[in-house]
Amino acid sequence: MTEEQLKTMLDKQLAAFFGQLTTHIDERLGEFEGRVSERLDHMQTTVDGVAKRLETDEQERIAIAGEVQRHGRWIEQLADATGTKLAAD
């Protein structure tokens, strides 16, 4: 076998090896990308859930604060109407 034939055979073997290596790396990276994407989706869903709960909590606090103020006004009205003196704590 000549030196040129050996080089050609070696080039073919190297090309086949690098082709297989590239395919393997692409498959592994695809699997990794899938797992990362799945985890990011899960994290996004979790963050969205937390944000929704915080928004709901804020709305409930606003509603409760309004109700407390309304009750305070009613108590003052009742105290005025009945002549009751309210003691400050």
The first five atom37 places (N, CA, C, CB, O) and aatype in JSON, in Angstrom:
{
  "aatype": [12, 16, 6, 6, 5, 10, 11, 16, 12, 10, 3, 11, 5, 10, 0, 0, 13, 13, 7, 5, 10, 16, 16, 8, 9, 3, 6, 1, 10, 7, 6, 13, 6, 7, 1, 19, 15, 6, 1, 10, 3, 8, 12, 5, 16, 16, 19, 3, 7, 19, 0, 11, 1, 10, 6, 16, 3, 6, 5, 6, 1, 9, 0, 9, 0, 7, 6, 19, 5, 1, 8, 7, 1, 17, 9, 6, 5, 10, 0, 3, 0, 16, 7, 16, 11, 10, 0, 0, 3],
  "atom_mask": [
    [1, 1, 1, 1, 1],
    [1, 1, 1, 1, 1],
    [1, 1, 1, 1, 1],
    [1, 1, 1, 1, 1],
    [1, 1, 1, 1, 1],
    [1, 1, 1, 1, 1],
    [1, 1, 1, 1, 1],
    [1, 1, 1, 1, 1],
    [1, 1, 1, 1, 1],
    [1, 1, 1, 1, 1],
    [1, 1, 1, 1, 1],
    [1, 1, 1, 1, 1],
    [1, 1, 1, 1, 1],
    [1, 1, 1, 1, 1],
    [1, 1, 1, 1, 1],
    [1, 1, 1, 1, 1],
    [1, 1, 1, 1, 1],
    [1, 1, 1, 1, 1],
    [1, 1, 1, 0, 1],
    [1, 1, 1, 1, 1],
    [1, 1, 1, 1, 1],
    [1, 1, 1, 1, 1],
    [1, 1, 1, 1, 1],
    [1, 1, 1, 1, 1],
    [1, 1, 1, 1, 1],
    [1, 1, 1, 1, 1],
    [1, 1, 1, 1, 1],
    [1, 1, 1, 1, 1],
    [1, 1, 1, 1, 1],
    [1, 1, 1, 0, 1],
    [1, 1, 1, 1, 1],
    [1, 1, 1, 1, 1],
    [1, 1, 1, 1, 1],
    [1, 1, 1, 0, 1],
    [1, 1, 1, 1, 1],
    [1, 1, 1, 1, 1],
    [1, 1, 1, 1, 1],
    [1, 1, 1, 1, 1],
    [1, 1, 1, 1, 1],
    [1, 1, 1, 1, 1],
    [1, 1, 1, 1, 1],
    [1, 1, 1, 1, 1],
    [1, 1, 1, 1, 1],
    [1, 1, 1, 1, 1],
    [1, 1, 1, 1, 1],
    [1, 1, 1, 1, 1],
    [1, 1, 1, 1, 1],
    [1, 1, 1, 1, 1],
    [1, 1, 1, 0, 1],
    [1, 1, 1, 1, 1],
    [1, 1, 1, 1, 1],
    [1, 1, 1, 1, 1],
    [1, 1, 1, 1, 1],
    [1, 1, 1, 1, 1],
    [1, 1, 1, 1, 1],
    [1, 1, 1, 1, 1],
    [1, 1, 1, 1, 1],
    [1, 1, 1, 1, 1],
    [1, 1, 1, 1, 1],
    [1, 1, 1, 1, 1],
    [1, 1, 1, 1, 1],
    [1, 1, 1, 1, 1],
    [1, 1, 1, 1, 1],
    [1, 1, 1, 1, 1],
    [1, 1, 1, 1, 1],
    [1, 1, 1, 0, 1],
    [1, 1, 1, 1, 1],
    [1, 1, 1, 1, 1],
    [1, 1, 1, 1, 1],
    [1, 1, 1, 1, 1],
    [1, 1, 1, 1, 1],
    [1, 1, 1, 0, 1],
    [1, 1, 1, 1, 1],
    [1, 1, 1, 1, 1],
    [1, 1, 1, 1, 1],
    [1, 1, 1, 1, 1],
    [1, 1, 1, 1, 1],
    [1, 1, 1, 1, 1],
    [1, 1, 1, 1, 1],
    [1, 1, 1, 1, 1],
    [1, 1, 1, 1, 1],
    [1, 1, 1, 1, 1],
    [1, 1, 1, 0, 1],
    [1, 1, 1, 1, 1],
    [1, 1, 1, 1, 1],
    [1, 1, 1, 1, 1],
    [1, 1, 1, 1, 1],
    [1, 1, 1, 1, 1],
    [1, 1, 1, 1, 1]
  ],
  "atom_positions": [
    [[0.84, -1.16, 0.0], [0.0, 0.0, 0.0], [0.9, 1.23, 0.0], [-0.96, -0.01, 1.22], [1.89, 1.31, 0.72]],
    [[0.51, 2.18, -0.83], [1.32, 3.4, -0.94], [0.98, 4.36, 0.18], [1.11, 4.07, -2.3], [-0.02, 4.23, 0.89]],
    [[1.85, 5.33, 0.3], [1.63, 6.34, 1.34], [0.35, 7.13, 1.06], [2.85, 7.3, 1.42], [-0.38, 7.46, 1.99]],
    [[0.09, 7.42, -0.2], [-1.12, 8.15, -0.58], [-2.37, 7.34, -0.24], [-1.1, 8.5, -2.09], [-3.36, 7.9, 0.24]],
    [[-2.34, 6.05, -0.48], [-3.48, 5.18, -0.15], [-3.7, 5.14, 1.37], [-3.25, 3.75, -0.69], [-4.84, 5.17, 1.84]],
    [[-2.59, 5.08, 2.12], [-2.7, 5.09, 3.58], [-3.32, 6.4, 4.07], [-1.31, 4.88, 4.23], [-4.17, 6.4, 4.97]],
    [[-2.9, 7.52, 3.48], [-3.47, 8.81, 3.85], [-4.96, 8.85, 3.54], [-2.74, 9.95, 3.14], [-5.76, 9.34, 4.34]],
    [[-5.33, 8.34, 2.37], [-6.74, 8.33, 1.97], [-7.56, 7.47, 2.92], [-6.89, 7.82, 0.52], [-8.64, 7.87, 3.35]],
    [[-7.03, 6.29, 3.26], [-7.73, 5.4, 4.18], [-7.84, 6.04, 5.57], [-7.0, 4.04, 4.28], [-8.89, 5.96, 6.2]],
    [[-6.78, 6.67, 6.03], [-6.79, 7.34, 7.33], [-7.78, 8.51, 7.31], [-5.37, 7.85, 7.69], [-8.53, 8.7, 8.27]],
    [[-7.8, 9.28, 6.23], [-8.76, 10.38, 6.11], [-10.2, 9.86, 6.18], [-8.54, 11.15, 4.79], [-11.04, 10.47, 6.84]],
    [[-10.48, 8.77, 5.52], [-11.83, 8.19, 5.54], [-12.2, 7.72, 6.95], [-11.93, 7.0, 4.55], [-13.31, 7.95, 7.43]],
    [[-11.24, 7.07, 7.61], [-11.5, 6.6, 8.98], [-11.71, 7.77, 9.93], [-10.34, 5.72, 9.47], [-12.6, 7.74, 10.78]],
    [[-10.87, 8.8, 9.79], [-11.03, 9.98, 10.63], [-12.37, 10.68, 10.35], [-9.86, 10.95, 10.41], [-13.04, 11.13, 11.28]],
    [[-12.74, 10.76, 9.09], [-14.02, 11.39, 8.74], [-15.17, 10.59, 9.34], [-14.17, 11.49, 7.2], [-16.11, 11.18, 9.87]],
    [[-15.11, 9.27, 9.26], [-16.16, 8.44, 9.84], [-16.2, 8.61, 11.35], [-15.94, 6.96, 9.48], [-17.28, 8.73, 11.94]],
    [[-15.02, 8.62, 11.98], [-14.96, 8.79, 13.43], [-15.54, 10.13, 13.85], [-13.51, 8.66, 13.93], [-16.36, 10.2, 14.76]],
    [[-15.12, 11.21, 13.19], [-15.62, 12.53, 13.55], [-17.11, 12.67, 13.23], [-14.83, 13.62, 12.82], [-17.84, 13.38, 13.92]],
    [[-17.56, 12.0, 12.19], [-19.0, 11.99, 11.89], [-19.78, 11.33, 13.01], [0.0, 0.0, 0.0], [-20.81, 11.85, 13.44]],
    [[-19.29, 10.18, 13.49], [-19.94, 9.49, 14.6], [-19.87, 10.33, 15.87], [-19.29, 8.1, 14.84], [-20.84, 10.43, 16.62]],
    [[-18.71, 10.92, 16.11], [-18.53, 11.75, 17.3], [-19.48, 12.95, 17.26], [-17.06, 12.24, 17.41], [-20.11, 13.28, 18.27]],
    [[-19.57, 13.59, 16.12], [-20.48, 14.73, 15.97], [-21.93, 14.31, 16.18], [-20.32, 15.37, 14.58], [-22.69, 15.02, 16.85]],
    [[-22.32, 13.18, 15.63], [-23.68, 12.68, 15.82], [-23.95, 12.42, 17.3], [-23.91, 11.4, 15.0], [-25.0, 12.79, 17.82]],
    [[-23.0, 11.79, 17.96], [-23.16, 11.49, 19.39], [-23.27, 12.79, 20.2], [-21.97, 10.65, 19.9], [-24.13, 12.9, 21.07]],
    [[-22.4, 13.74, 19.92], [-22.43, 15.02, 20.65], [-23.76, 15.73, 20.39], [-21.24, 15.92, 20.24], [-24.36, 16.27, 21.32]],
    [[-24.21, 15.74, 19.15], [-25.49, 16.38, 18.82], [-26.65, 15.73, 19.59], [-25.76, 16.31, 17.31], [-27.53, 16.42, 20.1]],
    [[-26.64, 14.4, 19.67], [-27.7, 13.69, 20.41], [-27.66, 14.06, 21.89], [-27.54, 12.17, 20.24], [-28.7, 14.34, 22.5]],
    [[-26.46, 14.05, 22.45], [-26.32, 14.38, 23.88], [-26.72, 15.82, 24.15], [-24.88, 14.15, 24.35], [-27.41, 16.09, 25.13]],
    [[-26.31, 16.74, 23.29], [-26.69, 18.13, 23.47], [-28.2, 18.31, 23.31], [-25.95, 19.02, 22.45], [-28.81, 19.12, 24.02]],
    [[-28.8, 17.56, 22.4], [-30.25, 17.61, 22.24], [-30.97, 17.13, 23.49], [0.0, 0.0, 0.0], [-31.95, 17.74, 23.91]],
    [[-30.47, 16.05, 24.08], [-31.05, 15.54, 25.33], [-30.89, 16.57, 26.45], [-30.39, 14.2, 25.73], [-31.82, 16.84, 27.21]],
    [[-29.69, 17.15, 26.53], [-29.42, 18.15, 27.55], [-30.32, 19.37, 27.36], [-27.94, 18.57, 27.53], [-30.9, 19.88, 28.32]],
    [[-30.44, 19.82, 26.14], [-31.29, 20.97, 25.84], [-32.74, 20.67, 26.22], [-31.19, 21.34, 24.34], [-33.43, 21.54, 26.76]],
    [[-33.18, 19.46, 25.95], [-34.54, 19.08, 26.33], [-34.75, 19.12, 27.83], [0.0, 0.0, 0.0], [-35.78, 19.61, 28.3]],
    [[-33.79, 18.61, 28.59], [-33.91, 18.62, 30.05], [-33.87, 20.05, 30.59], [-32.77, 17.79, 30.7], [-34.65, 20.4, 31.48]],
    [[-32.98, 20.86, 30.04], [-32.89, 22.26, 30.49], [-34.19, 22.99, 30.17], [-31.68, 22.98, 29.81], [-34.71, 23.73, 31.0]],
    [[-34.7, 22.77, 28.97], [-35.95, 23.42, 28.57], [-37.1, 23.0, 29.48], [-36.27, 23.09, 27.11], [-37.93, 23.82, 29.87]],
    [[-37.15, 21.71, 29.8], [-38.2, 21.19, 30.69], [-38.1, 21.83, 32.07], [-38.09, 19.66, 30.8], [-39.11, 22.21, 32.66]],
    [[-36.89, 21.94, 32.58], [-36.69, 22.54, 33.91], [-37.03, 24.03, 33.89], [-35.24, 22.35, 34.39], [-37.64, 24.54, 34.83]],
    [[-36.65, 24.72, 32.81], [-36.98, 26.15, 32.71], [-38.49, 26.35, 32.63], [-36.3, 26.77, 31.48], [-39.03, 27.28, 33.23]],
    [[-39.18, 25.47, 31.89], [-40.64, 25.55, 31.82], [-41.25, 25.35, 33.2], [-41.19, 24.51, 30.84], [-42.18, 26.06, 33.59]],
    [[-40.73, 24.38, 33.94], [-41.23, 24.11, 35.3], [-40.98, 25.32, 36.19], [-40.56, 22.86, 35.9], [-41.85, 25.72, 36.96]],
    [[-39.79, 25.9, 36.1], [-39.46, 27.07, 36.91], [-40.37, 28.25, 36.55], [-37.98, 27.47, 36.73], [-40.84, 28.98, 37.42]],
    [[-40.63, 28.43, 35.25], [-41.49, 29.52, 34.81], [-42.91, 29.33, 35.33], [-41.5, 29.63, 33.28], [-43.56, 30.29, 35.76]],
    [[-43.39, 28.1, 35.3], [-44.73, 27.8, 35.82], [-44.78, 28.1, 37.31], [-45.1, 26.32, 35.55], [-45.76, 28.66, 37.81]],
    [[-43.73, 27.72, 38.03], [-43.67, 27.97, 39.47], [-43.64, 29.47, 39.76], [-42.43, 27.29, 40.08], [-44.37, 29.94, 40.64]],
    [[-42.82, 30.2, 39.04], [-42.73, 31.65, 39.24], [-44.08, 32.31, 38.9], [-41.6, 32.25, 38.36], [-44.52, 33.21, 39.62]],
    [[-44.71, 31.86, 37.83], [-46.02, 32.41, 37.47], [-47.04, 32.15, 38.58], [-46.51, 31.81, 36.15], [-47.86, 33.02, 38.89]],
    [[-47.0, 30.96, 39.17], [-47.91, 30.64, 40.26], [-47.68, 31.52, 41.47], [0.0, 0.0, 0.0], [-48.63, 32.0, 42.1]],
    [[-46.41, 31.73, 41.8], [-46.08, 32.59, 42.95], [-46.54, 34.02, 42.67], [-44.55, 32.56, 43.24], [-47.11, 34.68, 43.54]],
    [[-46.28, 34.5, 41.46], [-46.69, 35.87, 41.11], [-48.21, 36.02, 41.19], [-46.2, 36.23, 39.69], [-48.71, 37.04, 41.66]],
    [[-48.93, 35.01, 40.74], [-50.41, 35.06, 40.81], [-50.88, 35.09, 42.26], [-51.03, 33.85, 40.08], [-51.78, 35.85, 42.61]],
    [[-50.25, 34.26, 43.11], [-50.64, 34.27, 44.53], [-50.33, 35.61, 45.18], [-49.91, 33.15, 45.29], [-51.13, 36.1, 45.98]],
    [[-49.19, 36.21, 44.84], [-48.85, 37.52, 45.39], [-49.85, 38.57, 44.93], [-47.43, 37.93, 44.97], [-50.25, 39.44, 45.72]],
    [[-50.25, 38.51, 43.69], [-51.24, 39.46, 43.17], [-52.58, 39.28, 43.89], [-51.42, 39.27, 41.64], [-53.22, 40.26, 44.27]],
    [[-52.98, 38.03, 44.07], [-54.23, 37.76, 44.79], [-54.15, 38.23, 46.23], [-54.56, 36.26, 44.74], [-55.09, 38.84, 46.74]],
    [[-53.02, 37.97, 46.89], [-52.84, 38.42, 48.27], [-52.91, 39.94, 48.37], [-51.49, 37.93, 48.83], [-53.52, 40.48, 49.29]],
    [[-52.29, 40.62, 47.42], [-52.32, 42.09, 47.44], [-53.76, 42.6, 47.27], [-51.41, 42.66, 46.32], [-54.18, 43.52, 47.97]],
    [[-54.49, 41.99, 46.36], [-55.89, 42.39, 46.15], [-56.72, 42.14, 47.41], [-56.49, 41.63, 44.95], [-57.56, 42.96, 47.78]],
    [[-56.48, 41.02, 48.06], [-57.21, 40.7, 49.29], [-56.86, 41.68, 50.41], [-56.92, 39.26, 49.74], [-57.74, 42.11, 51.16]],
    [[-55.57, 42.05, 50.52], [-55.17, 43.02, 51.54], [-55.83, 44.37, 51.3], [-53.64, 43.18, 51.57], [-56.25, 45.04, 52.25]],
    [[-55.92, 44.79, 50.05], [-56.57, 46.05, 49.71], [-58.05, 45.99, 50.09], [-56.41, 46.37, 48.21], [-58.59, 46.95, 50.65]],
    [[-58.7, 44.87, 49.77], [-60.12, 44.72, 50.11], [-60.33, 44.72, 51.62], [-60.68, 43.41, 49.5], [-61.27, 45.34, 52.11]],
    [[-59.46, 44.03, 52.35], [-59.58, 43.98, 53.82], [-59.34, 45.36, 54.42], [-58.57, 42.96, 54.42], [-60.05, 45.76, 55.35]],
    [[-58.36, 46.09, 53.9], [-58.09, 47.45, 54.41], [-59.31, 48.35, 54.19], [-56.84, 48.06, 53.71], [-59.67, 49.13, 55.07]],
    [[-59.94, 48.23, 53.04], [-61.15, 49.01, 52.78], [-62.28, 48.65, 53.73], [0.0, 0.0, 0.0], [-63.01, 49.51, 54.21]],
    [[-62.41, 47.35, 54.0], [-63.45, 46.89, 54.91], [-63.19, 47.39, 56.33], [-63.53, 45.35, 54.89], [-64.12, 47.79, 57.03]],
    [[-61.94, 47.37, 56.76], [-61.59, 47.85, 58.1], [-61.91, 49.34, 58.22], [-60.08, 47.59, 58.41], [-62.45, 49.79, 59.23]],
    [[-61.58, 50.1, 57.18], [-61.89, 51.54, 57.2], [-63.41, 51.76, 57.26], [-61.3, 52.24, 55.95], [-63.89, 52.61, 58.01]],
    [[-64.14, 51.01, 56.49], [-65.61, 51.11, 56.49], [-66.17, 50.78, 57.87], [-66.23, 50.18, 55.42], [-67.04, 51.48, 58.37]],
    [[-65.68, 49.73, 58.48], [-66.14, 49.36, 59.82], [-65.8, 50.45, 60.83], [-65.5, 48.02, 60.25], [-66.59, 50.76, 61.72]],
    [[-64.59, 51.04, 60.68], [-64.2, 52.13, 61.57], [-65.16, 53.31, 61.46], [0.0, 0.0, 0.0], [-65.55, 53.89, 62.47]],
    [[-65.54, 53.64, 60.24], [-66.5, 54.74, 60.05], [-67.85, 54.39, 60.67], [-66.67, 55.06, 58.56], [-68.49, 55.24, 61.29]],
    [[-68.28, 53.15, 60.49], [-69.57, 52.74, 61.06], [-69.54, 52.83, 62.58], [-69.92, 51.29, 60.61], [-70.49, 53.29, 63.21]],
    [[-68.43, 52.38, 63.16], [-68.29, 52.43, 64.62], [-68.35, 53.88, 65.09], [-66.97, 51.77, 65.08], [-69.01, 54.19, 66.08]],
    [[-67.65, 54.78, 64.39], [-67.69, 56.2, 64.75], [-69.11, 56.77, 64.61], [-66.71, 57.0, 63.88], [-69.55, 57.56, 65.45]],
    [[-69.81, 56.37, 63.56], [-71.19, 56.83, 63.37], [-72.09, 56.34, 64.5], [-71.73, 56.34, 62.0], [-72.91, 57.08, 65.03]],
    [[-71.93, 55.07, 64.85], [-72.74, 54.5, 65.93], [-72.42, 55.2, 67.26], [-72.49, 52.98, 66.06], [-73.32, 55.5, 68.04]],
    [[-71.13, 55.45, 67.49], [-70.73, 56.12, 68.72], [-71.32, 57.52, 68.77], [-69.19, 56.17, 68.84], [-71.82, 57.95, 69.82]],
    [[-71.27, 58.26, 67.65], [-71.84, 59.6, 67.6], [-73.36, 59.56, 67.8], [-71.49, 60.27, 66.26], [-73.92, 60.38, 68.53]],
    [[-74.02, 58.59, 67.16], [-75.47, 58.51, 67.23], [-75.94, 58.12, 68.63], [-75.99, 57.5, 66.2], [-77.02, 58.53, 69.05]],
    [[-75.15, 57.33, 69.34], [-75.55, 56.87, 70.68], [-74.92, 57.72, 71.78], [-75.17, 55.42, 70.87], [-75.22, 57.51, 72.96]],
    [[-74.08, 58.64, 71.42], [-73.41, 59.47, 72.41], [-72.35, 58.72, 73.18], [0.0, 0.0, 0.0], [-72.01, 59.11, 74.3]],
    [[-71.83, 57.69, 72.61], [-70.79, 56.88, 73.26], [-69.43, 57.49, 73.0], [-70.83, 55.43, 72.77], [-69.09, 57.86, 71.87]],
    [[-68.65, 57.58, 74.06], [-67.29, 58.07, 73.91], [-66.36, 56.87, 73.73], [-66.85, 58.93, 75.13], [-66.38, 55.94, 74.53]],
    [[-65.57, 56.91, 72.67], [-64.63, 55.81, 72.41], [-63.27, 56.18, 73.0], [-64.5, 55.52, 70.88], [-62.78, 57.29, 72.8]],
    [[-62.7, 55.24, 73.71], [-61.4, 55.48, 74.34], [-60.3, 55.1, 73.35], [-61.26, 54.66, 75.67], [-60.36, 54.06, 72.7]],
    [[-59.31, 55.95, 73.25], [-58.14, 55.65, 72.41], [-57.2, 54.73, 73.18], [-57.4, 56.97, 71.98], [-56.95, 54.93, 74.37]],
    [[-56.69, 53.75, 72.51], [-55.76, 52.81, 73.19], [-54.38, 53.37, 73.28], [-55.71, 51.47, 72.47], [-53.48, 52.72, 73.81]]
  ]
}
